[in-house]
């Protein structure tokens, strides 16, 4: 009995590692935004140029989604994920080297390093979804997906104050070196914790039966299909691009990520330049909406799985939190009219709580992804969703350069939340696993 109890915790240990790595993943994405006020002043970068540099991550991240998803299916998520943790950590650290450059050279190299961080991080979220689909039965999948997805908020809570302190005390180049070192430390632990279920030495028979009978994809893709048939990947992509429900998920994730990329790129700049906070205070201020987003993210997944256990359909259990959360995120419009930082904090916190509740796209993707191409499915989903990582920073930079104010920016973010809710209401149909078999 005791052995079965210990074995029953293995999947949660794997999830804890996913959460920790995703915290570092998002902290690396946000490092440039916290360094931006000092960095842009030192290097002479204007708002539009800064927006273009912010977007460098998105160009590579989007372009590498389909190849990254294929690699996950072909070689397995644990090995591919380890390699990319090492790569993105090295390129994060390299961004600090632009301090010794100037003018166009500095901007070009900063863009290039940021581009390579995006390229290396591309398989991360499809890998998260693939691992959760392999380790968790359907009735726990909403909670598990919400936990790893909520790591984006935990990244701000844990690292924003530390990064603000490093920038203020030692200078912005050191924050990149620090985050690179943290990432390499995570890579050293990864391979000891995360493996495919059938290859994990601590997984007991009882837990294996629980996850397998609950619909988990326990067989590693490389074992399931070592030599794909000619034209198989092309046929699978055709199915994944021709399904109405998937298009609803793609569009919904694009609009949800608009809120995400506002938060991890321009939000610290908003606090420093529009609200007059210091870098250290901005880092501390940003933790409150992040905590609310984290709480909302976990509660959204728990609520979704609770609905499922109460007998509601999978479709209802996933859609209700998403739509309700995105409508709740409309409270960000209150920031346009708020006159005090306290009110800004309140409206931002409510908005990101709602966004956290509604960010169940990865749970739905784990529910519907075809068994023979879960990694590829996640890659395409993440590719469309993260087009916003390109559009959002540049669009905001353009708006700020033309208007000098964040008011229109906040309206755009609110409209994106509404569009995400409508995508799930009008396009996403019945949520069930899609079959690609010819």
ZIMOPE-V138461 format. One record per residue. N is the residue number from 1. RES is the residue in three letters. SS is DSSP state (@ for helix, = for strand, . for the rest). PSI is psi in degrees with one decimal (NA if undefined). OMEGA is omega in degrees with one decimal (none if undefined). Layout:
N/RES/SS/PSI/OMEGA
N/RES/SS/PSI/OMEGA
This chain:
1/UNK/./-44.2/179.5
2/UNK/@/-40.4/178.5
3/UNK/@/-42.6/177.8
4/UNK/@/-35.8/178.5
5/UNK/@/-42.2/178.8
6/UNK/@/-43.5/-179.2
7/UNK/@/-32.8/-178.2
8/UNK/./-8.0/-179.8
9/UNK/./-4.1/-174.1
10/UNK/@/-44.2/-178.1
11/UNK/@/-30.9/179.0
12/UNK/@/-29.3/173.4
13/UNK/@/-42.5/175.8
14/UNK/@/-43.6/179.2
15/UNK/@/-37.7/178.0
16/UNK/@/-38.5/177.3
17/UNK/@/-41.3/175.7
18/UNK/@/-44.4/-180.0
19/UNK/@/-47.4/-177.9
20/UNK/@/-44.5/-179.3
21/UNK/@/-37.1/179.8
22/UNK/@/-32.1/172.8
23/UNK/@/-47.6/179.6
24/UNK/@/-41.0/178.3
25/UNK/@/-50.8/-178.0
26/UNK/@/-32.1/175.4
27/UNK/@/-39.1/176.9
28/UNK/@/-38.7/178.0
29/UNK/@/-35.7/-174.7
30/UNK/@/-10.3/-176.1
31/UNK/@/-44.3/-178.9
32/UNK/@/-35.6/-177.7
33/UNK/@/-38.1/177.7
34/UNK/@/-34.2/178.1
35/UNK/@/-17.0/-169.6
36/UNK/@/-46.6/-178.7
37/UNK/@/-45.4/179.6
38/UNK/@/-44.3/-178.4
39/UNK/@/-45.5/-177.7
40/UNK/@/-34.7/177.3
41/UNK/@/-41.8/-179.3
42/UNK/@/-37.6/-175.2
43/UNK/@/-5.0/179.6
44/UNK/./41.8/-178.4
45/UNK/./127.0/178.4
46/UNK/./179.2/-172.6
47/UNK/@/-44.0/-179.2
48/UNK/@/-41.9/176.9
49/UNK/@/-39.5/178.3
50/UNK/@/-40.7/176.6
51/UNK/@/-39.8/178.7
52/UNK/@/-41.7/177.5
53/UNK/@/-43.2/176.3
54/UNK/@/-39.1/-175.2
55/UNK/@/-15.0/-177.3
56/UNK/@/-40.5/176.9
57/UNK/@/-47.1/-175.0
58/UNK/@/-39.4/-179.2
59/UNK/@/-48.3/-178.7
60/UNK/@/-40.9/-177.3
61/UNK/@/-43.2/179.3
62/UNK/@/-46.6/-176.2
63/UNK/@/-30.5/-174.6
64/UNK/./2.9/-175.8
65/UNK/@/-50.2/-177.6
66/UNK/@/-48.0/175.1
67/UNK/@/-39.1/179.2
68/UNK/@/-40.9/177.6
69/UNK/@/-39.4/177.7
70/UNK/@/-42.5/178.7
71/UNK/@/-39.8/178.9
72/UNK/@/-43.5/178.9
73/UNK/@/-35.3/-173.6
74/UNK/@/-41.5/-172.9
75/UNK/@/-5.7/179.1
76/UNK/./140.7/-175.5
77/UNK/@/-41.8/-176.3
78/UNK/@/-46.4/-177.7
79/UNK/@/-44.9/180.0
80/UNK/@/-42.6/-178.5
81/UNK/@/-42.6/178.5
82/UNK/@/-46.6/-178.5
83/UNK/@/-41.3/-176.1
84/UNK/@/-28.1/174.6
85/UNK/@/-45.1/179.0
86/UNK/@/-45.4/-176.8
87/UNK/@/-47.5/-175.9
88/UNK/@/-29.1/178.1
89/UNK/@/-41.7/178.9
90/UNK/@/-41.9/-179.7
91/UNK/@/-28.8/173.2
92/UNK/@/-47.9/179.2
93/UNK/@/-36.1/-177.1
94/UNK/@/-24.0/-178.3
95/UNK/@/-29.2/179.0
96/UNK/@/-19.8/-177.2
97/UNK/@/-14.5/-179.2
98/UNK/@/-9.4/177.5
99/UNK/@/-25.5/-180.0
100/UNK/@/7.1/-179.6
101/UNK/./175.1/179.5
102/UNK/./162.7/174.0
103/UNK/@/-140.9/-176.4
104/UNK/@/-31.8/179.5
105/UNK/@/-44.2/179.9
106/UNK/@/-44.4/-179.2
107/UNK/@/-43.3/-179.4
108/UNK/@/-44.9/-178.4
109/UNK/@/-36.4/176.9
110/UNK/@/-42.1/175.6
111/UNK/@/-44.1/-176.7
112/UNK/@/-45.0/179.6
113/UNK/@/-41.6/178.0
114/UNK/@/-38.3/176.9
115/UNK/@/-44.3/-177.2
116/UNK/@/-30.5/172.8
117/UNK/@/-45.0/178.0
118/UNK/@/-41.1/179.0
119/UNK/@/-44.5/-177.5
120/UNK/@/-33.6/-177.7
121/UNK/@/-7.5/-174.1
122/UNK/./-43.2/-178.1
123/UNK/@/-0.9/-169.1
124/UNK/@/-53.7/-176.8
125/UNK/@/-39.3/169.7
126/UNK/@/-35.1/176.5
127/UNK/@/-41.9/175.7
128/UNK/@/-48.7/-178.5
129/UNK/@/-40.0/179.6
130/UNK/@/-41.6/-179.5
131/UNK/@/-42.1/177.3
132/UNK/@/-41.1/178.4
133/UNK/@/-29.9/-179.3
134/UNK/@/-27.4/-171.3
135/UNK/@/-15.6/-172.6
136/UNK/./135.2/173.6
137/UNK/./162.7/-174.3
138/UNK/@/-36.2/-174.9
139/UNK/@/-10.8/176.3
140/UNK/@/-3.6/-169.6
141/UNK/@/-33.9/178.0
142/UNK/@/-45.0/178.2
143/UNK/@/-46.2/-178.4
144/UNK/@/-44.8/179.8
145/UNK/@/-39.6/178.8
146/UNK/@/-36.2/-179.6
147/UNK/@/-48.1/-179.9
148/UNK/@/-32.5/179.4
149/UNK/@/-31.5/-179.8
150/UNK/./-8.0/178.1
151/UNK/@/-24.6/178.5
152/UNK/@/-33.5/178.2
153/UNK/@/-38.8/178.0
154/UNK/@/-31.0/177.8
155/UNK/@/-42.4/178.6
156/UNK/@/-43.5/-179.4
157/UNK/@/-46.1/-174.7
158/UNK/@/-45.4/-167.6
159/UNK/@/-25.0/-177.0
160/UNK/@/-47.2/177.7
161/UNK/@/-39.0/179.5
162/UNK/@/-45.2/-178.7
163/UNK/@/-38.7/176.4
164/UNK/@/-41.0/178.9
165/UNK/@/-41.4/179.1
166/UNK/@/-44.8/-179.4
167/UNK/@/-45.5/-177.9
168/UNK/@/-35.6/-174.3
169/UNK/@/-30.1/-172.7
170/UNK/@/-14.6/-177.9
171/UNK/./151.8/-173.6
172/UNK/./-30.3/-179.4
173/UNK/@/-30.2/-174.9
174/UNK/@/-22.8/-179.0
175/UNK/@/-32.3/177.2
176/UNK/@/-40.7/178.0
177/UNK/@/-41.3/179.5
178/UNK/@/-49.4/-177.3
179/UNK/@/-33.2/175.6
180/UNK/@/-41.3/179.6
181/UNK/@/-38.8/178.1
182/UNK/@/-42.4/179.4
183/UNK/@/-42.6/179.4
184/UNK/@/-34.2/176.1
185/UNK/@/-40.0/177.2
186/UNK/@/-40.2/179.8
187/UNK/@/-34.8/-179.2
188/UNK/@/-28.0/-178.9
189/UNK/@/-28.1/-168.6
190/UNK/@/-55.2/-172.8
191/UNK/@/-18.4/177.3
192/UNK/@/-21.3/-172.4
193/UNK/@/-42.3/-170.2
194/UNK/./121.0/175.8
195/UNK/./169.1/171.8
196/UNK/./147.7/-175.7
197/UNK/@/-46.1/-176.3
198/UNK/@/-11.9/-178.8
199/UNK/@/-0.2/-175.4
200/UNK/./122.7/-174.7
201/UNK/./-20.3/-176.8
202/UNK/./-1.7/-177.8
203/UNK/./119.3/-179.4
204/UNK/./166.2/-178.4
205/UNK/@/-36.1/-178.6
206/UNK/@/-43.3/-179.4
207/UNK/@/-36.9/176.1
208/UNK/@/-43.7/179.2
209/UNK/@/-39.7/-179.6
210/UNK/@/-47.7/-176.0
211/UNK/@/-36.3/-179.2
212/UNK/@/-45.5/-179.5
213/UNK/@/-20.1/178.4
214/UNK/./4.6/175.5
215/UNK/./12.3/178.5
216/UNK/./150.5/179.2
217/UNK/./78.7/-168.2
218/UNK/./-15.0/-177.4
219/UNK/./126.3/178.3
220/UNK/./139.2/-177.7
221/UNK/@/-37.4/-177.4
222/UNK/@/-29.2/177.6
223/UNK/@/-35.5/-177.0
224/UNK/@/-32.8/-178.5
225/UNK/./86.9/-176.4
226/UNK/./-34.5/-179.0
227/UNK/./94.2/-179.1
228/UNK/./145.5/177.4
229/UNK/./149.3/177.9
230/UNK/./132.2/178.5
231/UNK/./0.1/-176.2
232/UNK/@/-45.6/-179.1
233/UNK/@/-39.9/179.1
234/UNK/@/-41.2/179.3
235/UNK/@/-40.7/178.7
236/UNK/@/-42.7/178.2
237/UNK/@/-39.2/178.3
238/UNK/@/-42.1/177.5
239/UNK/@/-43.3/-176.1
240/UNK/@/-22.4/178.3
241/UNK/./-0.8/-176.4
242/UNK/./11.9/-175.3
243/UNK/./125.6/-175.4
244/UNK/@/-44.9/-179.9
245/UNK/@/-40.8/178.8
246/UNK/@/-36.9/177.1
247/UNK/@/-35.5/174.0
248/UNK/@/-40.4/177.6
249/UNK/@/-40.8/179.9
250/UNK/@/-49.1/-178.9
251/UNK/@/-42.2/179.2
252/UNK/@/-42.5/-179.8
253/UNK/@/-34.7/176.4
254/UNK/@/-48.2/-176.9
255/UNK/@/-35.9/176.0
256/UNK/@/-41.0/-179.1
257/UNK/@/-19.2/172.9
258/UNK/@/-41.8/175.8
259/UNK/@/-42.3/-179.3
260/UNK/@/-46.8/-174.4
261/UNK/@/-22.4/167.7
262/UNK/@/-43.5/-175.1
263/UNK/@/-41.0/-173.9
264/UNK/@/-2.2/175.3
265/UNK/@/-62.8/-170.5
266/UNK/@/-15.4/-176.5
267/UNK/@/-45.9/176.4
268/UNK/@/-36.5/177.7
269/UNK/@/-40.7/176.5
270/UNK/@/-44.7/-178.5
271/UNK/@/-38.7/-177.4
272/UNK/@/-47.5/-171.0
273/UNK/@/-33.3/-178.9
274/UNK/@/-36.4/-177.0
275/UNK/./-4.5/172.3
276/UNK/./24.6/178.6
277/UNK/./154.3/172.2
278/UNK/./168.2/-179.9
279/UNK/@/-42.1/179.8
280/UNK/@/-46.2/179.3
281/UNK/@/-36.9/178.4
282/UNK/@/-41.1/177.9
283/UNK/@/-41.8/178.1
284/UNK/@/-41.7/-179.2
285/UNK/@/-41.8/-176.4
286/UNK/@/-18.5/-178.4
287/UNK/@/-28.0/-176.5
288/UNK/@/-52.6/173.7
289/UNK/@/-32.6/179.9
290/UNK/@/-42.1/176.7
291/UNK/@/-42.9/179.1
292/UNK/@/-39.7/176.3
293/UNK/@/-40.2/178.2
294/UNK/@/-47.8/179.5
295/UNK/@/-45.1/178.5
296/UNK/@/-39.3/-179.6
297/UNK/@/-46.2/179.1
298/UNK/@/-44.6/-179.5
299/UNK/@/-36.6/178.4
300/UNK/@/-44.4/178.5
301/UNK/@/-42.2/178.6
302/UNK/@/-43.4/179.5
303/UNK/@/-41.7/179.6
304/UNK/@/-46.2/179.5
305/UNK/@/-32.4/176.3
306/UNK/@/-43.2/176.7
307/UNK/@/-40.0/-179.6
308/UNK/@/-43.4/179.8
309/UNK/@/-26.6/179.4
310/UNK/./-0.5/174.8
311/UNK/./0.1/175.8
312/UNK/./154.3/179.9
313/UNK/./157.7/176.8
314/UNK/@/-38.2/179.5
315/UNK/@/-49.0/-179.9
316/UNK/@/-41.8/-177.0
317/UNK/@/-30.3/179.2
318/UNK/@/-38.8/-174.1
319/UNK/@/-38.8/-175.4
320/UNK/@/-51.2/178.6
321/UNK/@/-37.8/-178.8
322/UNK/@/-51.5/-176.8
323/UNK/@/-45.6/-179.9
324/UNK/@/-42.4/-179.7
325/UNK/@/-43.2/-179.5
326/UNK/@/-36.1/175.4
327/UNK/@/-35.5/175.9
328/UNK/@/-30.2/-179.4
329/UNK/@/-13.2/178.0
330/UNK/@/-13.2/177.8
331/UNK/@/-12.5/177.4
332/UNK/@/-21.7/177.2
333/UNK/@/-25.7/178.7
334/UNK/@/-25.0/180.0
335/UNK/@/-24.3/179.0
336/UNK/@/-32.3/-174.5
337/UNK/@/-9.0/-177.6
338/UNK/./142.0/-179.4
339/UNK/./-13.5/-178.9
340/UNK/./154.5/178.3
341/UNK/@/-27.5/177.3
342/UNK/@/-42.7/178.5
343/UNK/@/-37.9/175.4
344/UNK/@/-45.5/-179.1
345/UNK/@/-41.4/-179.6
346/UNK/@/-50.4/-177.1
347/UNK/@/-40.6/178.1
348/UNK/@/-39.6/-179.1
349/UNK/@/-43.1/177.7
350/UNK/@/-42.3/-179.1
351/UNK/@/-42.9/-176.5
352/UNK/@/-20.4/167.5
353/UNK/@/-48.4/178.6
354/UNK/@/-42.2/179.1
355/UNK/@/-38.3/177.4
356/UNK/@/-44.9/179.1
357/UNK/@/-41.3/-173.8
358/UNK/@/-5.6/-174.6
359/UNK/./65.4/-179.0
360/UNK/./16.4/-177.2
361/UNK/@/-39.5/-178.6
362/UNK/@/-32.4/175.3
363/UNK/@/-44.5/178.8
364/UNK/@/-39.0/179.2
365/UNK/@/-39.1/176.5
366/UNK/@/-30.3/178.8
367/UNK/@/-34.6/-171.2
368/UNK/@/-15.3/-174.6
369/UNK/./131.0/177.4
370/UNK/./144.7/-176.1
371/UNK/@/-31.3/-174.1
372/UNK/@/-2.4/-179.9
373/UNK/@/50.2/-178.5
374/UNK/@/-40.0/178.9
375/UNK/@/-44.3/178.1
376/UNK/@/-41.1/178.2
377/UNK/@/-46.9/178.5
378/UNK/@/-35.4/178.8
379/UNK/@/-44.2/178.9
380/UNK/@/-42.9/176.9
381/UNK/@/-46.4/-178.4
382/UNK/@/-30.5/177.8
383/UNK/@/-51.4/179.4
384/UNK/@/-42.1/-179.6
385/UNK/@/-36.6/-175.3
386/UNK/./8.2/164.8
387/UNK/./-26.2/177.7
388/UNK/@/-22.3/177.1
389/UNK/@/-18.9/173.8
390/UNK/@/-50.5/-173.5
391/UNK/@/-45.4/-172.1
392/UNK/@/-52.5/-178.4
393/UNK/@/-40.1/-178.3
394/UNK/@/-44.4/179.4
395/UNK/@/-45.1/179.2
396/UNK/@/-42.1/177.5
397/UNK/@/-40.9/178.2
398/UNK/@/-45.8/-179.8
399/UNK/@/-43.5/-178.9
400/UNK/@/-38.3/179.3
401/UNK/@/-34.9/-177.7
402/UNK/@/-34.8/-174.0
403/UNK/@/-24.7/-177.7
404/UNK/./13.8/-176.0
405/UNK/./152.2/178.2
406/UNK/./-0.7/-174.7
407/UNK/@/-49.3/179.7
408/UNK/@/-33.2/176.9
409/UNK/@/-45.3/-179.3
410/UNK/@/-34.8/176.2
411/UNK/@/-42.8/179.0
412/UNK/@/-41.8/179.5
413/UNK/@/-42.2/179.6
414/UNK/@/-42.9/178.4
415/UNK/@/-34.8/177.8
416/UNK/@/-39.3/177.4
417/UNK/@/-42.8/178.2
418/UNK/@/-42.2/-179.6
419/UNK/@/-35.3/177.3
420/UNK/@/-44.1/178.1
421/UNK/@/-42.3/-179.5
422/UNK/@/-33.6/178.4
423/UNK/@/-43.1/179.7
424/UNK/@/-34.6/-179.5
425/UNK/@/-41.0/-169.3
426/UNK/@/-26.1/-174.1
427/UNK/./-39.4/-177.8
428/UNK/./119.8/179.6
429/UNK/./-137.9/180.0
430/UNK/./131.9/-179.1
431/UNK/./111.0/179.0
432/UNK/./161.8/-176.5
433/UNK/./131.7/-179.0
434/UNK/./142.0/-179.8
435/UNK/./128.6/179.5
436/UNK/./-2.1/-175.2
437/UNK/./137.9/-178.4
438/UNK/./NA/none
